[in-house]
Amino acid sequence: MKKVLSLVAVAGMFTFVACGPSAAEKEAAAAAAAQIVADSVAGVEAAAAEAAAADSAAMAATAAAEKAAADSAAAAAAAPAAKAHH
């Protein structure tokens, strides 16, 4: 009985080994994984570029607002001085 069970166990092991993926399937899986990584890297780079563009636009808008505020303050300070000269 032990020999029969041992034979069945060995046959089962060979069955599991034989049912594994072939070399072509392994290569296809590796290629798919590489494509996923490449897509992920491209997505991260695109998001970083978009964030950088948004930051640049926000900085430009902030600078424009600060310049407008400074110009308004300068104009307000100059207005009383202009009235005093008349």
Summary of the structure (lengths in Angstrom):
residues: 86
radius of gyration: 36.4
end to end distance: 121.7
largest distance: 121.7
contacts: 158
relative contact order: 0.04
helix: 93%
strand: 0%
